[in-house]
Amino acid sequence: MTFISDKVYDLVHSTETVTAVLAASPQEPVETIAEKLYGKHIKRAPNLKVGEPHPSPTDLDRIAECGKFTSRPSDLFLQIYGEALRTYEFDGLANLVAPPLSASTGVIPLSIISVIPDIMRHYADCIVRAEKEVFFATSNWENSVAASVVTSALRELSRRAGEKGERRVVKIMYDRGNIKQVVKPHQIVPVSEYTGDAVNIPHPDEIPYIDLEVCNYHQPILGTFHAKYAVIDRKIAIINSNNTQDRVNMEMMCHVEGPIVEAFYDMALLSWANAFNPPLPLLSSPPSPPEQYKFGSEHPHIAAKDLETAKFNAAVSLQTKEYPEGIEQAAFDVDDAAEKRNNEEGLHVSGNKLAAITKHLNTTLQPDTKATLPDGVDMEDFSPHILHAPHDPFPIAMVNRRPRGAIEYTDVNNPQDMAWLAGLHYAKEKVFIQTPTFNAAAVVEATLAAVRKGIEVTLYVNLGYNDGGEALPLQGGTNEVVIAKMFKELEPQYKQNLKVFWYTGKDMCRPVNASKKRRNCHIKLMIVDDHVGIMGNGNQDSQSWYHSQESNILIDSPSVCQEWAAGIKSNQNTHIYGRLDNDGVWRDPKDGSLLEDMGSTKGGFGTIAKGLVDAVKRVQGTGGF
């Protein structure tokens, strides 16, 4: 039995892509092109099982031919990528990328593990430098400080384009539920709607040198557009965990360059689905890879940042100017001398590292949170900006999933889910996962199976994150209930292989319940055997596993994975203070006391009732997430 069928092999080696066909017919709706290339009716994949069959060395060689790699990837990468490829048998666009673009190479000069302002500021720095076009995708867009950084960048982009006598094309895509989506999931948003108070994107008159178009996408009922990424000038891709809204979360972002950006570009077109008005100007102009990629201070987007000051205060990213609506105006790169002045005028916190870190983590929603870590504790450096060491392009594949609106919880035969399952199945030694919520039945089962095989699985999850929603029927349960059940089911000889930690902020010595909205974590990351990583948008919960549209990258790089792991460790105290006992309960290592704000490890009607109450509060805008 051939692991990769001839049908899949031929799809991957086709010369046709959605991008190429749209370039020849730029006025045509993208969904029409996709139907011509891959058919209209999606076949539901049968129950594929990871590792059945197990790929032979010959199979791995064939999988290696299914990507535009400059060198042969590791066997582990090929095993994971191969499982994702198998889903193409039933849906040529299962990955939301034309198959020939699914995997190639790229570099990651910068990652950010920090609060939302740091990540949105990097978005802004890239947007204002755009030479032709910007595609910006997010799940939730709220009128907020985070959104104001993007909208201010658009105003600045328009100003710079006007000075040069040029224009820029910008597409913004988000998910804000609309009754019209029952008939047509992709809705082009009128100016009157996207300039309203809830969204507050600039009116065309405010950005006269930008041709802006906005699309609102949701696949009823449960098919949320949960992706968060951007493509700038078809040369830079940004992929991250956060939405465009103000939250107290620790988040993760990667800046990606190289041939794999073409996959992001194709994914963006497919996600839009409509005809573009106006078309993207670079549709017919694929970029040539640079002769040499730049890193560190030689990279223009990194050289513009004052990273030393930014370590200690996220506010360094924002040049404060009060507007009538109380939203801050962003300052941009080294062109703006105001940023340098801002850095020099008192953003250092009296030489106290702990106070400086607390100031950085105290975002717009909770500026007065106090550290619980005692002064004088020896701390690892806080380094939100991870400048990756110079490296050659390495293998990268997209592992995404289509949105699925149906109310059912069994569909794992998509590239994202198969990649996660494969990471747990093919690991030789260890798997690390950080996620806000961990409850999808498939990942719980796969984790227990890995642990029983002797694999060390480490989970960093949140205490109390979105408990109101996760406790509802079919959602999988709260983190506390799920983790306690996992430890209860594990045989004593395997419990040492499952290491679970509640997220603990960098300035904290105890986990804080996420319902307090002080120190939460929204990172989505898996690292397998220290050299293969999956990062992006997808949570390890039922919504992300079975319903939402997600985008993720699968990378094969020991150096980047190790730098990610070091950044995870240095920017939180989870590994020091968050460890749970083998019954799934956190106890103070000094006196054995329980957390005063822990929830229930049993679930049941009381937990569901609380979830229903919280769900009503979220609708009313008075609670929840």
C-alpha positions as CSV (number, residue, x, y, z in Angstrom):
1,M,0.0,0.0,0.0
2,T,1.4,3.4,-1.1
3,F,1.4,5.9,1.7
4,I,1.0,8.8,-0.7
5,S,-1.3,7.9,-3.5
6,D,-0.7,8.8,-7.2
7,K,-3.6,11.2,-7.0
8,V,-2.1,13.2,-4.1
9,Y,1.4,13.0,-5.7
10,D,0.0,14.5,-9.0
11,L,-1.9,17.2,-7.2
12,V,1.3,18.4,-5.4
13,H,3.3,18.3,-8.7
14,S,0.7,20.2,-10.7
15,T,1.8,23.5,-12.2
16,E,-1.6,25.1,-11.5
17,T,-2.2,27.2,-8.4
18,V,-5.0,29.5,-7.4
19,T,-2.6,32.4,-7.5
20,A,-1.5,31.7,-11.0
21,V,-5.0,31.2,-12.4
22,L,-6.3,34.3,-10.7
23,A,-3.4,36.3,-12.1
24,A,-4.7,35.4,-15.6
25,S,-8.3,36.4,-14.7
26,P,-8.0,38.9,-11.9
27,Q,-11.7,39.9,-12.0
28,E,-12.9,36.4,-11.4
29,P,-14.2,35.3,-7.9
30,V,-11.6,33.2,-6.2
31,E,-14.1,30.5,-5.2
32,T,-15.0,30.0,-8.9
33,I,-11.4,29.4,-9.7
34,A,-11.0,27.0,-6.8
35,E,-14.1,25.0,-8.0
36,K,-12.7,24.8,-11.5
37,L,-9.3,23.5,-10.2
38,Y,-10.5,21.2,-7.5
39,G,-14.2,20.6,-7.8
40,K,-17.2,22.1,-5.9
41,H,-18.2,19.2,-3.7
42,I,-15.9,18.3,-0.9
43,K,-15.7,14.7,0.0
44,R,-15.7,13.9,3.6
45,A,-12.5,12.0,4.4
46,P,-13.0,8.5,5.9
47,N,-11.6,7.7,9.3
48,L,-7.9,8.0,8.5
49,K,-5.6,6.9,11.4
50,V,-2.2,8.3,11.9
51,G,0.5,5.7,11.5
52,E,-1.8,3.3,9.6
53,P,0.1,2.4,7.5
54,H,3.5,3.4,9.0
55,P,5.5,5.1,6.3
56,S,8.5,3.1,5.1
57,P,11.9,4.7,4.0
58,T,10.6,4.6,0.4
59,D,7.4,6.3,1.5
60,L,9.5,9.0,3.2
61,D,11.5,9.5,0.0
62,R,8.2,10.0,-1.9
63,I,6.9,12.5,0.7
64,A,10.2,14.4,0.4
65,E,9.4,14.8,-3.3
66,C,6.1,16.5,-2.4
67,G,7.7,19.8,-1.3
68,K,10.0,22.3,-2.9
69,F,12.8,21.6,-0.4
70,T,16.4,22.5,-1.0
71,S,17.6,19.7,1.2
72,R,15.9,16.5,2.5
73,P,13.9,17.2,5.7
74,S,14.2,15.1,8.7
75,D,12.2,11.8,8.9
76,L,10.1,13.3,11.7
77,F,9.1,16.3,9.6
78,L,8.3,14.0,6.6
79,Q,6.2,11.7,8.8
80,I,4.1,14.6,10.0
81,Y,3.9,16.3,6.6
82,G,3.0,13.0,5.0
83,E,0.0,12.5,7.3
84,A,-1.2,16.0,6.4
85,L,-0.8,15.2,2.7
86,R,-3.0,12.1,3.0
87,T,-6.1,14.4,3.5
88,Y,-5.7,15.8,0.0
89,E,-7.0,12.4,-1.4
90,F,-10.5,13.6,-0.6
91,D,-10.3,17.4,-0.8
92,G,-7.6,19.0,-2.9
93,L,-8.0,22.2,-0.9
94,A,-8.1,20.6,2.5
95,N,-5.0,22.7,3.4
96,L,-6.6,25.9,2.1
97,V,-3.5,26.2,-0.1
98,A,-3.0,25.0,-3.7
99,P,-1.2,21.6,-3.2
100,P,2.0,22.6,-5.2
101,L,2.6,25.4,-2.7
102,S,2.0,23.4,0.5
103,A,5.6,23.0,1.5
104,S,8.9,24.6,0.6
105,T,11.5,26.6,2.5
106,G,11.8,29.8,4.5
107,V,13.5,31.7,7.3
108,I,12.3,33.2,10.5
109,P,14.4,36.1,11.5
110,L,12.2,37.2,14.3
111,S,9.7,35.7,16.8
112,I,7.9,37.6,19.5
113,I,6.6,36.1,22.7
114,S,4.9,38.9,24.6
115,V,1.8,40.9,25.2
116,I,-0.4,42.1,22.3
117,P,1.1,45.6,21.9
118,D,4.5,44.2,21.0
119,I,3.1,42.1,18.3
120,M,0.8,44.7,16.8
121,R,3.6,47.2,16.8
122,H,5.6,44.8,14.6
123,Y,2.6,44.5,12.3
124,A,2.5,48.3,12.1
125,D,6.3,48.5,11.3
126,C,5.8,46.1,8.4
127,I,2.6,47.8,7.1
128,V,4.0,51.3,6.9
129,R,6.9,49.9,4.8
130,A,4.6,48.1,2.3
131,E,5.6,49.0,-1.3
132,K,2.5,47.7,-3.1
133,E,0.0,45.7,-1.0
134,V,-1.1,44.4,2.4
135,F,-3.4,41.4,3.2
136,F,-4.4,41.5,6.9
137,A,-6.4,38.6,8.4
138,T,-7.7,38.3,12.0
139,S,-10.5,36.5,13.7
140,N,-11.8,39.2,16.1
141,W,-11.4,42.8,15.3
142,E,-12.5,45.2,18.0
143,N,-12.2,49.0,18.3
144,S,-9.3,48.9,20.7
145,V,-5.7,50.1,21.3
146,A,-4.5,47.0,19.4
147,A,-6.7,47.9,16.4
148,S,-5.6,51.5,16.6
149,V,-2.0,50.5,16.0
150,V,-3.1,48.9,12.7
151,T,-5.3,51.8,11.7
152,S,-2.6,54.3,12.6
153,A,-0.2,52.3,10.4
154,L,-2.7,52.5,7.5
155,R,-2.9,56.3,7.9
156,E,0.9,56.5,7.9
157,L,1.1,54.1,4.9
158,S,-1.3,56.4,3.0
159,R,0.8,59.4,3.9
160,R,4.0,57.8,2.7
161,A,2.4,56.6,-0.5
162,G,1.0,60.1,-1.2
163,E,4.5,61.6,-0.8
164,K,5.7,59.3,-3.5
165,G,2.7,59.9,-5.8
166,E,1.8,56.2,-5.5
167,R,-1.1,54.1,-4.2
168,R,-1.3,51.0,-2.0
169,V,-3.9,48.2,-2.0
170,V,-5.0,46.8,1.4
171,K,-7.4,44.0,2.2
172,I,-8.6,43.4,5.7
173,M,-10.5,40.2,6.7
174,Y,-12.2,39.4,10.0
175,D,-15.0,37.4,11.5
176,R,-17.8,39.5,13.0
177,G,-21.1,37.5,12.9
178,N,-23.7,38.8,10.4
179,I,-27.1,37.3,9.6
180,K,-26.4,37.6,5.9
181,Q,-23.7,35.0,6.3
182,V,-26.4,32.3,6.5
183,V,-26.8,32.9,2.7
184,K,-23.2,34.0,1.8
185,P,-20.5,33.4,4.3
186,H,-18.1,36.0,2.7
187,Q,-19.6,39.5,3.0
188,I,-17.8,42.5,1.6
189,V,-18.3,45.1,4.3
190,P,-19.7,48.6,3.4
191,V,-17.8,51.7,4.4
192,S,-20.5,52.8,6.7
193,E,-20.2,49.5,8.7
194,Y,-16.4,49.2,9.0
195,T,-16.0,52.9,10.0
196,G,-18.6,52.5,12.7
197,D,-17.8,52.6,16.4
198,A,-17.5,48.8,16.9
199,V,-14.7,48.5,14.2
200,N,-13.4,52.0,13.5
201,I,-11.3,51.4,10.4
202,P,-10.4,54.7,8.7
203,H,-12.8,56.1,6.2
204,P,-11.4,56.2,2.6
205,D,-11.2,60.0,2.9
206,E,-8.7,59.5,5.8
207,I,-6.5,57.2,3.8
208,P,-6.7,58.8,0.3
209,Y,-3.8,56.9,-1.2
210,I,-5.0,53.4,-0.1
211,D,-7.5,51.3,-2.0
212,L,-9.1,49.5,1.0
213,E,-11.5,46.5,0.9
214,V,-12.9,44.7,4.0
215,C,-14.4,41.2,4.1
216,N,-16.4,39.6,7.0
217,Y,-16.3,35.8,6.9
218,H,-18.0,33.2,9.0
219,Q,-19.2,29.7,8.0
220,P,-22.4,29.1,9.9
221,I,-23.0,27.7,12.5
222,L,-19.6,27.0,14.1
223,G,-17.1,27.6,11.4
224,T,-15.3,30.6,12.8
225,F,-12.6,32.3,10.8
226,H,-10.0,31.9,13.5
227,A,-6.9,32.6,11.4
228,K,-4.5,35.5,12.2
229,Y,-1.8,36.4,9.7
230,A,-0.7,39.0,7.2
231,V,1.1,39.0,3.9
232,I,3.0,42.1,2.9
233,D,4.2,42.7,-0.7
234,R,4.1,38.9,-1.2
235,K,7.5,38.8,0.5
236,I,6.8,38.8,4.2
237,A,4.3,36.7,6.1
238,I,3.4,37.2,9.8
239,I,1.6,34.5,11.7
240,N,0.5,34.9,15.3
241,S,-1.8,33.7,18.1
242,N,-3.6,37.0,19.0
243,N,-6.6,38.6,17.6
244,T,-6.9,42.4,16.9
245,Q,-8.3,43.3,20.3
246,D,-7.1,44.3,23.8
247,R,-6.5,41.2,26.1
248,V,-4.2,40.5,29.0
249,N,-2.7,37.6,27.1
250,M,0.8,36.5,26.5
251,E,1.0,35.7,22.8
252,M,3.3,34.5,20.1
253,M,4.2,35.8,16.6
254,C,6.6,34.7,13.8
255,H,7.9,36.8,11.0
256,V,8.5,34.5,8.0
257,E,10.3,35.1,4.7
258,G,11.2,33.0,1.7
259,P,9.3,30.8,-0.8
260,I,6.8,29.6,1.8
261,V,5.3,33.1,1.7
262,E,3.7,32.0,-1.6
263,A,1.7,29.5,0.4
264,F,0.4,32.2,2.7
265,Y,-0.5,34.3,-0.4
266,D,-2.5,31.5,-1.9
267,M,-4.2,30.8,1.4
268,A,-5.2,34.5,1.6
269,L,-6.7,34.4,-1.8
270,L,-8.7,31.3,-1.0
271,S,-9.9,32.7,2.3
272,W,-11.2,35.8,0.6
273,A,-13.2,33.8,-2.0
274,N,-14.7,36.8,-3.6
275,A,-13.4,38.8,-6.6
276,F,-11.0,41.4,-5.5
277,N,-11.9,45.0,-6.2
278,P,-9.3,46.3,-7.0
279,P,-7.2,43.2,-7.7
280,L,-3.9,42.8,-5.7
281,P,-1.2,44.6,-7.7
282,L,1.4,41.8,-7.3
283,L,-0.8,38.9,-8.5
284,S,1.3,38.7,-11.7
285,S,4.6,39.5,-10.1
286,P,5.9,36.7,-7.9
287,P,9.0,37.9,-6.0
288,S,12.4,36.4,-6.5
289,P,14.1,35.1,-3.3
290,P,16.9,37.4,-2.1
291,E,20.4,36.3,-2.7
292,Q,21.0,36.4,1.1
293,Y,18.5,36.7,3.9
294,K,19.1,39.3,6.6
295,F,19.1,38.8,10.4
296,G,19.5,40.7,13.5
297,S,20.6,44.4,13.2
298,E,21.0,43.9,9.4
299,H,17.3,43.3,9.0
300,P,15.4,46.5,8.4
301,H,12.4,45.6,10.5
302,I,14.6,44.6,13.4
303,A,17.1,47.5,13.2
304,A,14.2,50.0,13.6
305,K,13.4,48.7,17.1
306,D,14.7,49.9,20.4
307,L,14.7,46.4,21.8
308,E,16.5,47.1,25.0
309,T,13.9,49.6,26.2
310,A,11.1,47.5,24.8
311,K,12.1,44.6,27.1
312,F,10.9,46.6,30.1
313,N,7.8,48.4,28.8
314,A,5.4,47.4,26.1
315,A,4.3,51.0,26.1
316,V,7.5,51.9,24.3
317,S,5.7,50.6,21.3
318,L,3.1,53.4,21.5
319,Q,3.6,57.1,21.1
320,T,0.8,58.4,23.4
321,K,-1.4,61.0,21.9
322,E,-4.9,61.3,23.3
323,Y,-7.7,61.5,20.8
324,P,-11.3,62.2,21.6
325,E,-12.2,58.5,21.6
326,G,-9.3,57.8,23.9
327,I,-7.4,55.6,21.5
328,E,-3.6,55.9,21.3
329,Q,-1.8,56.8,18.1
330,A,1.2,54.6,17.1
331,A,4.6,55.9,16.3
332,F,6.6,54.2,13.6
333,D,10.2,53.0,13.1
334,V,13.3,55.2,13.1
335,D,11.8,57.7,10.7
336,D,9.9,59.1,13.7
337,A,12.2,60.9,16.2
338,A,9.3,60.9,18.7
339,E,9.9,57.3,19.4
340,K,13.5,57.9,20.4
341,R,12.4,60.7,22.6
342,N,9.7,58.5,24.1
343,N,12.3,55.8,24.9
344,E,14.6,58.4,26.6
345,E,12.0,60.1,28.7
346,G,11.4,57.9,31.7
347,L,10.2,54.5,30.5
348,H,13.0,52.8,32.5
349,V,11.6,51.8,35.9
350,S,14.1,53.0,38.5
351,G,16.5,50.1,37.7
352,N,14.1,47.5,39.2
353,K,13.9,44.6,36.8
354,L,10.8,43.1,38.4
355,A,8.9,46.4,38.4
356,A,9.9,47.0,34.8
357,I,8.6,43.6,33.8
358,T,5.3,44.1,35.6
359,K,5.0,47.5,33.8
360,H,5.5,45.7,30.5
361,L,2.9,43.0,31.3
362,N,0.3,45.4,32.6
363,T,-1.5,46.1,29.3
364,T,-4.3,48.6,28.6
365,L,-7.0,46.4,30.4
366,Q,-5.2,46.0,33.8
367,P,-2.6,48.6,34.4
368,D,-2.4,48.1,38.1
369,T,-1.8,44.4,38.5
370,K,0.8,43.8,41.3
371,A,3.6,41.2,41.1
372,T,3.5,38.3,43.5
373,L,7.1,37.4,42.9
374,P,9.2,38.7,45.8
375,D,11.8,41.4,45.1
376,G,15.3,40.2,44.8
377,V,14.5,36.8,43.3
378,D,17.1,35.9,40.7
379,M,15.3,36.1,37.4
380,E,16.1,35.0,33.8
381,D,16.2,37.8,31.4
382,F,12.8,38.9,29.9
383,S,13.3,38.9,26.1
384,P,10.0,39.4,24.2
385,H,11.8,39.8,20.9
386,I,13.6,36.6,19.8
387,L,16.2,37.5,17.2
388,H,16.9,34.2,15.6
389,A,20.5,33.3,14.8
390,P,21.3,33.5,11.0
391,H,20.3,30.4,9.3
392,D,19.8,28.9,5.8
393,P,16.2,28.4,4.6
394,F,14.8,25.3,6.2
395,P,11.7,23.1,5.4
396,I,8.3,24.7,6.2
397,A,4.9,23.4,5.4
398,M,1.4,24.8,6.0
399,V,-0.9,22.7,8.1
400,N,-4.2,24.4,8.1
401,R,-7.9,23.4,8.4
402,R,-11.0,24.5,6.6
403,P,-13.9,25.9,8.7
404,R,-16.6,23.4,9.4
405,G,-20.0,24.8,10.4
406,A,-21.7,21.5,11.2
407,I,-22.4,20.7,14.9
408,E,-20.4,17.5,15.1
409,Y,-17.1,16.6,16.8
410,T,-15.3,13.9,14.9
411,D,-13.6,15.5,11.9
412,V,-9.8,15.2,12.5
413,N,-9.0,14.3,8.9
414,N,-7.6,17.7,8.0
415,P,-3.9,18.8,7.7
416,Q,-3.9,20.7,11.1
417,D,-5.3,17.9,13.2
418,M,-3.4,15.1,11.4
419,A,-0.2,17.1,12.0
420,W,-0.8,17.4,15.7
421,L,-1.7,13.8,16.0
422,A,1.3,12.8,14.0
423,G,3.6,14.9,16.3
424,L,2.4,12.9,19.3
425,H,2.5,9.6,17.4
426,Y,5.9,9.8,15.8
427,A,7.8,11.5,18.7
428,K,10.8,9.5,19.9
429,E,11.4,11.3,23.2
430,K,9.3,14.3,24.1
431,V,6.5,16.7,23.1
432,F,5.9,20.2,24.4
433,I,2.5,21.9,24.0
434,Q,1.4,25.3,25.1
435,T,-2.2,26.2,24.6
436,P,-4.8,28.3,26.4
437,T,-7.3,25.4,26.5
438,F,-6.8,21.6,26.2
439,N,-9.9,19.5,25.9
440,A,-10.4,18.1,22.4
441,A,-11.1,14.4,22.7
442,A,-8.7,13.5,20.0
443,V,-5.7,15.3,21.5
444,V,-6.5,14.0,25.0
445,E,-6.5,10.4,23.7
446,A,-3.3,10.9,21.6
447,T,-1.5,12.5,24.6
448,L,-2.4,9.6,26.9
449,A,-1.3,7.1,24.2
450,A,2.1,8.9,23.8
451,V,2.6,9.0,27.5
452,R,1.9,5.3,27.7
453,K,4.6,4.7,25.0
454,G,7.2,6.4,27.2
455,I,7.1,9.8,25.6
456,E,7.5,12.7,27.9
457,V,4.6,15.1,27.2
458,T,4.7,18.6,28.8
459,L,1.6,20.7,28.8
460,Y,1.5,24.5,29.6
461,V,-2.2,25.5,29.9
462,N,-4.2,28.1,31.6
463,L,-6.1,27.8,34.8
464,G,-9.6,28.9,34.3
465,Y,-9.3,30.1,30.7
466,N,-12.8,30.4,29.1
467,D,-14.3,28.0,31.6
468,G,-17.8,29.3,30.9
469,G,-17.6,28.2,27.3
470,E,-15.5,25.0,27.7
471,A,-17.9,23.6,30.3
472,L,-20.8,23.7,28.0
473,P,-22.0,20.4,26.4
474,L,-19.8,19.0,23.6
475,Q,-17.0,21.5,24.2
476,G,-14.7,19.1,26.0
477,G,-14.7,20.4,29.6
478,T,-12.5,22.9,31.5
479,N,-8.8,22.5,31.8
480,E,-9.0,21.5,35.4
481,V,-11.6,18.8,34.8
482,V,-9.8,17.4,31.8
483,I,-6.3,17.3,33.4
484,A,-7.6,15.7,36.6
485,K,-9.4,13.0,34.5
486,M,-6.3,12.3,32.5
487,F,-4.2,11.8,35.7
488,K,-7.0,9.6,37.1
489,E,-7.0,7.4,34.0
490,L,-3.2,7.0,33.8
491,E,-1.7,4.0,35.3
492,P,0.8,4.9,38.1
493,Q,3.9,3.8,36.1
494,Y,3.1,6.4,33.4
495,K,2.1,9.4,35.4
496,Q,5.7,10.6,35.6
497,N,5.7,11.0,31.8
498,L,2.9,13.6,31.9
499,K,4.0,16.9,33.2
500,V,1.3,19.6,33.4
501,F,1.8,23.2,34.4
502,W,-0.6,26.1,34.9
503,Y,0.6,29.2,33.1
504,T,2.4,31.6,35.5
505,G,3.3,35.1,34.5
506,K,6.9,36.3,34.5
507,D,6.3,38.5,37.6
508,M,4.2,35.9,39.5
509,C,5.1,33.1,41.9
510,R,1.6,31.5,41.7
511,P,-0.7,30.8,38.8
512,V,-3.6,33.3,38.4
513,N,-7.0,32.1,37.4
514,A,-7.7,33.5,33.9
515,S,-11.1,34.7,35.0
516,K,-9.3,37.5,36.9
517,K,-8.0,38.9,33.6
518,R,-4.6,39.7,34.9
519,R,-2.1,37.2,33.6
520,N,-3.3,34.9,30.8
521,C,-1.6,33.0,28.0
522,H,-2.9,32.5,24.5
523,I,0.2,30.9,22.8
524,K,-0.4,27.9,20.5
525,L,2.8,25.9,20.1
526,M,3.9,22.3,19.8
527,I,7.6,21.3,19.7
528,V,8.5,17.6,19.0
529,D,11.9,16.1,19.9
530,D,13.4,19.6,20.0
531,H,13.6,20.1,16.2
532,V,10.1,20.0,14.6
533,G,7.6,22.7,15.6
534,I,4.0,23.6,14.8
535,M,2.9,27.2,15.7
536,G,0.0,29.4,14.6
537,N,-3.6,29.9,15.4
538,G,-5.1,26.6,16.5
539,N,-5.9,25.8,20.1
540,Q,-6.0,22.3,21.5
541,D,-9.7,22.6,22.2
542,S,-12.9,21.3,20.5
543,Q,-13.6,24.5,18.6
544,S,-10.2,24.6,16.9
545,W,-9.9,20.9,16.3
546,Y,-13.4,20.4,14.8
547,H,-14.8,23.7,13.5
548,S,-12.6,26.8,13.1
549,Q,-10.5,27.8,10.1
550,E,-6.9,27.8,11.3
551,S,-3.5,28.5,9.9
552,N,-0.2,27.0,11.2
553,I,3.3,26.4,10.1
554,L,5.2,23.1,10.5
555,I,9.0,23.8,10.6
556,D,12.1,21.6,10.6
557,S,14.7,23.6,12.4
558,P,16.6,22.5,15.6
559,S,17.9,26.0,16.1
560,V,14.6,27.9,15.8
561,C,12.8,25.3,17.9
562,Q,15.4,25.6,20.6
563,E,15.2,29.4,20.5
564,W,11.4,29.2,20.7
565,A,11.8,26.9,23.8
566,A,14.2,29.3,25.4
567,G,11.9,32.3,24.7
568,I,8.9,30.4,26.2
569,K,11.0,29.7,29.3
570,S,12.5,33.2,29.7
571,N,9.2,35.1,29.3
572,Q,7.1,33.3,31.9
573,N,7.5,31.5,35.2
574,T,5.4,28.5,34.3
575,H,8.3,26.0,34.6
576,I,9.2,27.3,38.0
577,Y,5.9,27.8,39.8
578,G,3.2,26.2,37.7
579,R,3.7,22.4,38.1
580,L,0.7,20.3,39.1
581,D,0.8,17.2,41.3
582,N,0.0,13.8,39.8
583,D,-3.6,14.1,40.7
584,G,-4.0,17.2,38.5
585,V,-4.1,19.7,41.4
586,W,-1.7,22.6,42.0
587,R,-0.3,22.9,45.5
588,D,2.0,25.5,47.0
589,P,5.5,23.8,47.1
590,K,6.2,25.5,50.5
591,D,3.1,24.7,52.5
592,G,0.9,22.5,50.3
593,S,-2.0,24.9,50.2
594,L,-4.3,25.1,47.3
595,L,-5.0,28.1,45.1
596,E,-7.8,30.2,46.5
597,D,-9.3,30.7,43.0
598,M,-9.1,27.2,41.7
599,G,-12.3,25.8,40.2
600,S,-13.6,22.3,40.2
601,T,-11.8,19.1,39.0
602,K,-15.0,17.1,38.9
603,G,-17.3,19.0,36.4
604,G,-20.9,18.0,36.5
605,F,-24.1,20.0,36.5
606,G,-22.8,22.8,38.6
607,T,-19.9,23.5,36.2
608,I,-22.3,23.4,33.2
609,A,-24.7,25.8,35.0
610,K,-21.9,28.2,35.6
611,G,-20.9,27.9,31.9
612,L,-24.5,28.8,30.8
613,V,-24.5,31.8,33.2
614,D,-21.1,32.9,31.8
615,A,-22.3,32.5,28.3
616,V,-25.2,34.8,28.9
617,K,-22.9,37.3,30.5
618,R,-20.7,37.2,27.4
619,V,-23.7,38.0,25.2
620,Q,-24.6,40.8,27.5
621,G,-21.0,42.1,27.3
622,T,-20.5,41.8,31.1
623,G,-18.3,38.8,31.4
624,G,-16.5,35.8,29.9
625,F,-14.0,36.0,27.0
